[in-house]
Amino acid sequence: MELNQQKIIPEIADNKIGSKQLTLKKEKSKTKIKMKKLLYILSIIFTSSTFAQNVEFTKDNFKDDKDGLKEAKKNIEKGDELFAMATVFYKQALDPYYLAANKFNPNNALLNYKIGKCYLYSNYKLKSIPFLEKALQLNPTVDPQVHYLLGKAYHLDMQWDKAIKEFQTFQQTLKGEELALLMGDVNVHISQCLTGKEMVKNPIRVFIDNVGPEINSQYPDYGPVISADESVMLFTSRRPTTTGGKIDPEINEPYEDIYISTRKDGKWGTAVNMGSPINTENHDANSGLSADGQKFLIYIGNNNGDLYESELKGDKWSKPDHMNKNINTSYHESSACYSPDGKSVYFVSDKPDGGLGDRDIYISTKDEKGKWGKAVNLGPTINTPYGEEGVFIHPDGKTLYFSSQGHKSMGGYDIFKSVFDDKTKTWSEPENIGYPVNTPDDDVFFVTSASGRHGYYASFNSNGYGEKDIYMITFLGLEKPMVQNNEDNLLASQAAPVKETVIAPVLAIKEAQLTILKGVR
């Protein structure tokens, strides 16, 4: 950067300025020039100390540590091999390779960019922000995607305006095919940020509590399902004690197993691995539990992922039975739930035949022979061109909860609610259940108790027991409006009877009106 200096010329005209005045003016001019040069030098020093410069992994930059440079470049090379494969390998690229290289040289723009991208696609997404910010600071042209990724990171951190600015900056870099391909996606993110801003201003009244160490562990715990009376919980976990002891090579974590916990006197008991025959050497994840707790649906990682049923016979669960071809296909059937009467099942599939988007919700009803009938798509009111997941029908048989990337989401998958109208045979327009249950990140696999007062779902929280924990939501309903009454009715009644009492208006609370009967047969 060059300093724009103006040349200072002594004012001499017709000898009106004497030699002494001329000398003084020359000295002042020299002093001004010296001061400007000094300020310029100081500004360079200040700028250099404030903003780090991009440092490449070259011999010239690390003359005194050639061995360290060699090891760092080796780590980058190994990390790049994994980074180039797919996002599921970002975790392995990040640790130990990229982080080790960054410890040696923390001021390389491209490495900071790659670390930020790896974190953004991990379970610790917000750690991406300082690395992406630094990459942009070190080199504003480090990668065209840096603004898009930083926008997503700000979005997840609910820095709405910063996210929108980054997304708009990224849009300006798009041309030709990229413009046509990505403009819609970026506009969706901007729309979600605007939705998020409004939802955070009007949060729903809830308590969100960790269900405790009897269920949650230091490992990922998620996908809870409960019986109608909240006495039984099934959930999925990735613990080192997984059946078969296998490690998923794609994410370097144990295979999934299903665990069960029962609640007594208001307290959940220690979760127990359900063991064989429920858990196999493959991925095993719980899906839907019947209202009476006697049957449940299981996801097993066979045939790209299929759905199975198991039944409680006495105190033993039966071997999972593969559901028929009307439900399972060669595609991915990921989750399901029973209707309250057990005669229908709602499930999610990404099969293209009959689908409206990425993943759709279907319903299958038992025929006269007790077999699952042909699957029917729930239609465009529920399903969108984006993904739907984690379907759950309330014990009232009318209220459907599901997660969607479409509709009016504040980011990722949000949980929505829709009610079936028996008269018109249609579903109501899905309603976002609101913040803070929904967040800018994925919120999936939500279930409620029969009363509708409690909900259960999994979420990541830095104050939890592990990587992902299960939480209970207590819905408080609408806030009762305050009624002002300046009259002291108790004192007034001693002098004269109270003829009119100020009473708060009745507050309508939407609840499922159900009666639960529990017994032994």
Buried (B, 14 or more C-beta within 10 A) or exposed (E): EEEEEEEEEEEEEEEEBEEEEBEEBEEEBEEEBEEEEEEBEEEEEEEEEEEEEBBEBEEEEBEEEEEBBEBBBEBBEBBBEBBEEEBBBBBBBBBEBBBBBBEBBBBBBBBBBBBBBBBBBBEBBBBBBBBBBBBBBBBEEBBEBBBBBBBBBBBBBBBBEBBBBBBEBBBEBBEEEEEEEBEEEBEBBBBBBEBBBEBBEEEBEBEBEBBBBEBBBEBBBBBBBBBBBBBBBBBBBBBEEBBEEEEBEEBEBBBBBBBBBBBEEEEBEEBEBBEEEBBBEBBBBBBBBBBBBBBBBBBBBEEEBBBBBBBBEEEEBEEBEBBEEBBBBEBBBBBBBBBBEEEBBBBBBBBEEEBBBBBBBBBBBBEEEEEBBEBEBBEEEBBBEBBBBBBBBBBBBBBBBBBBBBBBBBBBBBBBBBBBEEEEEEBBEBEBBBBEBBBBBBBBBBBBBBBBBBBBBBBBEEEBBBBBBBBBBEBEBEEEEEEEEEEEEEEEEEEEEEEEEEEEEEEEEEEBEBEBEEEEE
